[in-house]
Amino acid sequence: MSQTVNIAVDAMGGDHAPGIVIDGCALSLERNPHARFLLFGDEAKMAPHLARHDALAASAEIHHTPDAVPMDAKPAQAVRQGRKSSMAMAITAVKVKRAEAVISAGSTGALMAMSKIQLRTFPGVARPAIAAIWPTVSGEALVLDVGANVDSDIKQLVDFAILGEAFAHVVLHRQRPRVGLLNVGSEDVKGNEAVKAVDALLRAADLPIDYVGYIEGDDISAGEVDVAVTDGFTGNIALKTAEGTAKLAAHYLRGALTSSPLAKLGALLASGGLRALRDRMDPRKANGGVFLGLNGLVVKSHGGTDALGFAAALDLAIDLAGSDFGEQITTALEAVHDKVTAADEALKAEKRAKKEAAAQ
């Protein structure tokens, strides 16, 4: 790609900002020389880090914003008091079309609230979802929501299925992505009433997506679906558990390979394969969640990540900024909105009829 892509960066967001943010931008620039970064933050704090990266300094714009949103800020507080913060001004850059995407490692709740207010959601979408790319035995899958919405109603989960399917088609290059609904079992009788209602609506609406029904947690990593749909509470726990399991497995592996001279020799002989395994299991390589459903591209990086992880999230933002995924998602939503509404009304009418019949 030769066309310049402008990325607005909240340089003060995250546990280790602005150091890892600047270093991450420098790493990403090496892989994406067509990128230009609009860095929003305290210029005095950014300067010593930026001075170590000549190429980045030449490809970046500094926008001084003395205010920053604290990591523990409540969303409502951030919206009221953070209008001139690095996060808010970075989002504004996307709103006014000065940047194609915005990225932040700051507070998820604050980023969601500010982005929704400034960028608005697609017509018919009540709340955005965070979509995360998940490594599987056969490649990658998409999981959403992984933390934007602790509670999600039936309509929102159906929206997530539609958004995720369109995203997987564009980003994961699946011709017909398989969509599954995360549940405690694959049997029809399993799950709470909300999950059962979502399943019924997805089936009744006859949507142009390959809905496979219920899936369990281990089906995601097994590559059984391309898109796994769940609420943000469950999705975030699943994501953090998977990341913790990967770190635990790496810890056990290091211990086993250094437990004796013979084990160390075996590790030396297998060093190439072990490096490949380490890279494949590194959760930093999959860092970056995309807010789906907004009229603008917003990418959330883990708050505690390092420069390598932030660079991975930046790479994702740059790739998406150069695609037409926004237009395709809009088209997908428009194509199915009426079907979902009609199916929902039909199911409700059927339920009312059954209730009235039972009362007679």
LUMBANU-16723 format. One record per atom (N, C-alpha, C): x, y, z. Coordinates in steps of 0.2 Angstrom, whole numbers, plus 2048, in hexadecimal, padded with zeros to 3 digits. Atoms other than C-alpha are relative to their C-alpha. Example, Ala and Ser with C-alpha at 12.3 -4.5 7.8 and 13.67 -1.06 7.14 Angstrom:
! LUMBANU-16723
8047FA800/83E7EA827/804806800/7FC7FA7FF/8447FB824/7FC805803/
END
This chain:
! LUMBANU-16723
8047FA800/800800800/804806800/7FC7FA801/8078117FB/7FC806803/8047FB7FD/7F981C801/801801807/7FF7FF7F9/7FC825811/7FA7FF804/8058017FB/7F281F820/801804806/7FF7FC7FA/7EF82B82E/7FD7FD806/8038047FA/7ED823840/801805805/8007FC7FA/7E882E84F/8027FC806/7FE8047FB/7F182885E/7FF803807/8007FD7F9/7ED82B870/8067FE804/7F98017FE/7FF82C876/8007FF808/8008007F9/7FA82E888/7FC7FA803/8058067FD/7EE81E88A/8047FA801/7FD8077FF/7F480E892/804801807/7FC8007FA/7FE8098A1/807802800/7F97FE801/80F80D89A/8018057FA/8007FB805/80B81C88F/804806803/800801807/813825886/8057FC7FD/7FA803803/82281B885/7FF7FA7FB/801806804/81B80A87E/7FC8027FA/8047FE806/80F814873/8058037FA/7FC7FE805/81D81D86A/8057FB7FD/7FC805803/82880E869/7FC7FB7FC/805804804/819804862/7FF8037F9/8017FD806/816811855/8078007FC/7FA801804/829810850/8007F97FD/800807803/8277FD84E/7FC7FF7FA/805801805/8187FE844/8028047FA/7FE7FD805/81F80B839/8057FC7FB/7FB804804/82D7FF834/7FC7FC7FB/804805804/81F7F382D/7FB8047FC/8057FC803/814801827/8038077FE/7FD7FA801/81E80F81F/7FC8057FD/8057FB803/80F817817/7FC803806/8047FE7FB/80881A828/802807803/7FF7FA7FD/80782B830/7FD801807/8038017F9/80482D843/7FF807803/8027FA7FD/7FB83C84B/8007FE808/7FF8027F9/80183B85D/7FD805804/8037FC7FB/7F684386A/8027FF807/7FE8017F9/7FD84687B/804806803/7FB7FB7FD/809850886/8068007FD/7FA7FF804/81685687B/8077FF804/7FA8017FC/823857889/8027F9802/7FF8077FE/82084588E/8027FC7FA/7FE804806/82183F87C/8068017FD/7FA7FE803/830848877/8067FB801/7FA8057FF/83E83D87F/7FF7F97FC/801807803/83682D878/8008017F8/8007FF807/833834867/8078027FD/7FA7FF802/84583A866/8047FA7FE/7FC806802/84B828865/7FE7FD7FA/802803806/842825855/7FF8057FB/8007FB805/847830847/7FB7FF7FA/805801805/83C82883A/7F9801802/8067FF7FD/82D829845/7FF808800/8017F97FF/83083B849/7FF8047F9/8017FD807/83083F836/7F97FE7FD/806803803/820835833/7FA802805/8057FF7FB/81683C842/7FE808801/8027F97FE/80C84C847/7FF800808/8018007F9/80D851859/7FA805802/8067FC7FE/7FC858860/800800808/7FF7FF7F9/7FF85F872/7F9800803/8068007FC/7F185A87E/8027FF807/7FD8017F9/7F685C890/7FB7FC804/8048057FD/7E7852896/8007F97FE/801808801/7E583F897/7FB7FD804/8058047FC/7D883389C/8037FB804/7FD8057FC/7DD8298AB/7FD7F97FE/802807802/7DC8168A9/7FA7FE804/8068027FC/7CF8158B7/7FB805800/8067FB801/7C48238B1/7FA7FD7FE/806802802/7B28208B0/7FE8037FA/8017FD807/7AB82289F/7FC807800/8047F9800/79E8308A4/805805802/7FC7FB7FE/7AC8398AD/8058027FA/7FB7FF805/7B883789E/7FD8057FB/8037FC805/7AB83E892/7FF807802/8017F97FE/7A784D89D/807804801/7FA7FC7FF/7B98528A2/8067FF7FB/7FA801805/7C484B894/7FF8027F9/8017FD807/7BE855885/8068027FD/7FA7FE803/7CF85B882/8067FC802/7FB8067FF/7D884B887/8037FE7FA/7FD803805/7E484287C/7FB7FB7FC/805805803/7D7834879/7FA8047FC/8057FD803/7C9840875/8028047FA/7FE7FD806/7D384A869/8027FC7FA/7FE805805/7DA83B860/7F97FD7FD/806802803/7C883585D/7FD8057FC/8037FB804/7C3846857/8048007F9/7FC800806/7D184484A/7FC7FB7FA/804805805/7C7835842/7F98047FF/8067FD801/7B783F844/8008057FB/7FF7FB805/7BD84D83A/8047FE7F9/7FD803806/7C584282D/8088027FF/7F97FE801/7D7847831/8047F9801/7FD8077FF/7DB834836/7FB7FB7FE/804805802/7D482482F/7FE7FB806/8018057FA/7D581B840/803803806/7FE7FD7F9/7D881F853/8027F9804/7FE8067FC/7E181385F/802803807/7FE7FE7F9/7E3814872/8007FA804/7FF8057FB/7E9809880/7FD802806/8037FD7FA/7DF81388C/7FA7FD803/8068037FD/7CF810896/7FB7FE7FB/805802805/7C380588C/7FA803800/8067FD7FF/7B480C893/8008077FE/8007F9802/7B981E890/8018007F8/7FF800808/7BF81A87E/7F97FE7FD/807802803/7AE81287B/7FB806800/8057FB7FF/7A4820882/8028067FC/7FE7FA804/7AE82E879/7FF7FE7F9/801802807/7AE824869/7F98007FD/808801802/79B821869/7FD8077FF/8027FA800/79883386D/8028047FA/7FD7FC806/7A383B85F/7FF7FC7FA/800803806/7A282E852/7F97FD7FE/807803800/790827855/8017F97FD/800807803/78B815850/7FC8007FA/803801806/78580E840/7F8800801/8078007FF/77281083E/7FD7F9802/8028067FE/769802847/8047FC805/7FB8037FB/7787FE852/800804806/8017FC7FA/775802864/807801804/7FA7FF7FD/7867FF86B/8067FC7FC/7FB803804/7977FB863/8037FA804/7FC8057FD/7A17EB867/8078007FF/7F9801802/7B37E7869/8017F97FD/7FE806804/7B97DA85D/8077FF801/7F98027FF/7C97D1861/8017FA7FB/7FE806804/7D27C5855/8047FB804/7FE8067FB/7D57B485D/8047FB7FC/7FD805803/7E27A8858/7FD7F9800/803807800/7DC796853/8057FB7FD/7FC805803/7E378684D/8008007F9/800800807/7DE78A83C/8018077FD/7FF7F9802/7E279D83B/7FE805805/8027FB7FB/7D87AA844/7F88017FF/8087FF7FF/7C67AE84A/7FF807803/8027FA7FD/7BD7BD850/7FB7FF805/8058007FA/7B57BF861/7FE806802/8037FA7FE/7A97CC866/7FA7FF804/7FD7FB7FD/7A57D4872/8057FE805/7FB8027FB/7B57D387C/801806806/8007FC7FB/7B17E1888/7FD807800/8037FA800/7A87F0882/7F9800804/8068007FD/7977EB889/7FF7FA805/8008067FB/7967E1899/7F97FD7FF/807803801/7837DE896/7FE8027F9/8037FF807/77C7DC884/7FA7FD7FF/807803801/76A7D987F/8007FC7FA/801805806/7637CE872/8028047F9/7FE7FD806/7647DB864/8078027FF/7F97FF801/7757E0868/8057FA7FE/7FC806802/77C7CE867/7FF7FE7F9/802801807/7737CC856/8048057FC/7FC7FB803/77C7DC851/8077FE7FF/7F9802800/78C7D5856/8027FB7FB/7FF805804/78A7C684C/8008037F9/8007FD807/7867D183C/8078047FF/7FA7FD800/7957DC840/8067FC7FF/7FA805800/7A17CE843/8007FC7FA/800803807/79C7C5833/8038047FB/7FE7FB805/79F7D4829/808801801/7F97FE7FE/7B07D8832/8047FA7FE/7FC806801/7B67C6830/8017FF7F8/800801807/7B27C681D/8058057FD/7FC7FB802/7BC7D681B/8077FF802/7F98007FD/7CB7D3827/8037F9800/7FE807800/7CC7C0828/8007FD7F9/801803807/7C87BE816/7FC7FA7FF/804806801/7BB7B1819/7FA8017FB/8057FF805/7AF7AF80A/7F9800804/8068017FC/7A17A9816/8017FE807/7FE8017F9/7A67AB828/7FA7FC804/8058047FC/79E79E834/7FF804807/8017FC7FA/7967A7843/7FD7FC805/8038047FA/79379F854/7FE804806/8027FD7FA/78B7A4864/8027FD806/7FD8037FA/7957A1873/7FB7FE806/8058037FB/78C796880/8037FB804/7FD8057FB/78F78A88E/7FF7F97FD/800807803/78B77B882/7FD8017F9/802800807/786777870/7F97FE800/807803801/77576F874/7FB806801/8057FB801/765779871/7FD802807/8037FE7FA/760778883/804804805/7FB7FD7FC/77078088A/7FF8087FF/8007F8800/77279388E/7FA803804/8057FC7FD/7687A1896/7FB8027FB/8067FE804/7587A888F/8028057FB/7FE7FB804/7617B7887/8047FC7FA/7FC804805/76D7AB87D/7FB7FC7FC/805804804/75F7A0878/7FC8057FB/8047FC804/7557AF872/8048037FA/7FC7FE806/7647B5867/8017FB7FB/800806804/7667A4860/7FA7FF7FB/806800804/7547A485B/7FF8057FB/8017FA805/7547B5853/8057FF7FA/7FB801806/7647B1849/7FD7FB7FB/803805805/75B7A2842/7FA8027FD/8077FD803/74A7AA83F/8018057FB/7FF7FA805/7517B9836/8037FE7F9/7FD803807/7597AE828/8058057FD/7FB7FB802/7687BA827/8057FC7FB/7FC802805/7747B8819/8077FF803/7F98017FD/7827B2825/7FF7F8802/7FF8077FF/7887A0829/8007FF808/8018007F9/78179F83B/8007F8802/8008077FF/78678E842/7FD7FE807/8038027FA/77E78F853/804801806/7FC7FF7F9/78578D865/8077FD7FF/7F9802800/79878B867/802800808/7FD7FF7FA/7A2788877/806803800/7FA7FC800/7B179187D/8067FD7FC/7FB803804/7BD784876/8007FF7F9/801800807/7B5784865/8048067FD/7FD7FA803/7BD796862/8077FE7FE/7F9802802/7CF790863/8017FA7FB/800806804/7CB78085A/7FE8027F9/8017FD807/7C678B84B/7F97FD7FD/806802803/7B478584A/7FC8057FD/8037FA803/7AE796846/8048067FE/7FC7FA802/7B47A683E/7FE806805/8027FB7FC/7AA7B184A/7FC7FD806/8038027FA/7A57AE85C/7FD806803/8047FB7FD/7977B9863/7FF7FF807/8028007F9/7957BD876/7FF807803/8007F97FD/7927CB882/807802803/7F97FD7FE/7A17D6888/8027FD806/7FE8037FA/7A17CE899/8037F97FF/7FE807802/7A37BC893/8068017FC/7FB800805/7AE7C1885/807803803/7F97FD7FD/7BB7CB88F/8037FB805/7FE8057FC/7BC7BD89C/8047FB7FC/7FD805804/7BF7B188E/8078027FD/7FA7FD803/7CC7BC886/806800805/7FB8007FB/7D67BF896/8027F9802/7FE8077FE/7D57AC89B/8057FD7FA/7FC802805/7DC7A888A/807802800/7FA7FD800/7EA7B488B/8047FD806/7FD8037FA/7EE7AE89D/8027F97FF/7FE807801/7EE79C897/8068007FB/7FB800804/7FA7A0889/807802804/7FA7FF7FC/8067A8895/8027FB805/7FE8057FC/80579A8A1/8037FA7FD/7FD806805/80978D893/8078027FF/7F97FD801/81879888F/8047FF806/7FC8017FA/81E7988A1/8017F9801/7FF8077FF/81C7858A2/8057FE7FB/7FC802805/825783892/807802801/7F97FD7FF/83478E897/8037FC806/7FD8047FA/8357848A8/8027F97FE/7FE807802/83577389F/8068007FC/7FA7FF805/842779892/807802804/7FA7FE7FC/84E77F8A0/8017FC806/8008047FA/84B7718AD/8067FC801/7FA8057FF/85B7678A9/8058027FA/7FB7FF806/86B76889D/7FD7FD7FA/803804806/86275B892/7FB8047FD/8057FC802/853766891/8028067FC/7FD7FA803/85D77588D/8037FF7F9/7FD802806/86676C87F/7FA7FF7FB/806802804/855766878/7FD8077FD/8037FA802/84F778878/8058047FB/7FB7FD805/85F77E86F/7FF7FD7F9/801804807/85C771861/7FA8027FD/8077FF802/84A776860/7FE808800/8017F97FF/84D789861/7FC8037FB/8037FD806/84678D850/7F87FF801/8078027FF/835784854/7FD803806/8037FD7FA/83478B865/7FF8077FF/8017F9801/83679D85F/7F98017FC/8067FF803/82879A853/7FA7FF804/8068017FB/81D793861/7FF805804/8017FA7FC/8217A186C/7FD8067FC/8037FA804/81C7AE85E/7F97FE7FF/807802801/80C7A485B/7FC801806/8048007FA/8077A486D/800807804/7FF7F97FD/80C7B6871/7FA8047FF/8067FC801/7FC7BF875/8008077FE/7FF7F9802/8047D0871/7FF8007F8/801800808/8037CB85E/7F98007FE/807800802/7F07CA85F/7FD806804/8027FA7FC/7EF7DB869/7FC8047FB/8047FB803/7E17E7863/7F97FE7FF/807801801/7CF7E7864/7FC8067FC/8037FB804/7C47F0857/7F9802802/8077FE7FE/7B47FA85C/7FC7FF7FA/805800806/7A77F484F/7F9803802/8077FD7FF/7977FD84C/801808800/7FF7F9800/79F80F84C/8018037F9/7FE7FC806/7A081C83E/807802800/7F97FE800/7B281C83F/8047FA803/7FC8057FE/7C1810843/803801806/7FD7FF7F9/7C680E855/8037F9802/7FC8067FE/7D380185B/802801807/7FE8007F9/7D57FD86D/8067FB802/7FB8047FE/7E67F7873/8007FE808/7FF8017F9/7E97EE884/803805804/7FD7FB7FC/7ED7FA891/8077FF803/7F98027FD/7FC7F0898/8047FD7FB/7FB803805/8047EB888/8068047FF/7FA7FD801/8157EF882/8018037F9/7FF7FD807/81C7F7872/7FE7FB7FB/801805806/81B7E7868/7F87FF800/808800800/8087E586D/7FD8067FD/8037FA802/8047F786A/8018007F8/7FE800807/80D7F5859/7FB7FB7FC/804805803/8027E6855/7F98037FF/8077FD800/7F27F0859/8008067FA/7FF7FB805/7F97FE84E/7FF7FD7F9/800803807/7FC7F283F/7F87FE7FE/807802801/7E97EC841/7FD8077FE/8047FA802/7E37FE840/8028037FA/7FE7FE807/7EE802831/7FD7FC7FB/803804805/7E87F3828/7F88017FF/8077FF800/7D67F782C/7FE8077FC/8017FA803/7D8809827/8018007F8/7FF800807/7DD804816/7FB7FB7FC/805805803/7CE7F8813/7F9804800/8077FD801/7BC7FB80F/7FB7FD805/8048037FB/7B67F281F/7FA804802/8067FC7FD/7AB800825/7FA8007FB/806800804/7A1801815/7FD7F97FF/803807800/79F7EE815/7FC7FF806/8048017FA/7997EE826/7F9804800/8067FC801/78C7FC822/7FC7FC7FB/804804805/7867F2813/7FD7FA803/8038067FC/7847E281E/7FB802804/8057FE7FB/77A7EB82B/7FA8027FC/8067FE804/76F7F381E/7FC7FA7FD/803806803/76C7E2816/7FB7FC804/8038057FC/7667D9825/7FB804805/8037FC7FB/75E7E7830/7F87FE800/807802800/74C7E482A/7FE7F9801/8028077FE/74D7D282B/8017FE807/7FF8017F9/7537D283D/7FA803804/8067FD7FD/7457DE841/7F97FC7FF/806804801/7387D4839/8007F9804/7FF8067FC/73E7C4841/7FF801807/8017FE7F9/73E7CC852/7F9801802/8087FF7FF/72C7D2850/7FC7F9800/803806801/7277C184A/8017FB806/7FF8047FA/72F7B8859/7FC802806/8047FD7FB/7277C4865/7F97FE800/807802802/7167C185D/7FF7F9802/8018077FF/7187AF85E/8007FE808/8008017F8/71D7B0871/7FA802803/8067FD7FD/70E7BB875/7FA7FB7FE/805805801/7037AE86C/8007FA804/8008067FB/7097A0876/7FE801807/8027FE7F9/7077A9886/7F9801801/8087FF800/6F57AE882/7FD7F9800/803807800/6F179C87D/8017FC806/7FF8047FA/6F979588D/7FB803806/8047FD7FB/6EE7A2897/7F97FE7FF/807802802/6DE79C88F/7FE7F9803/
END
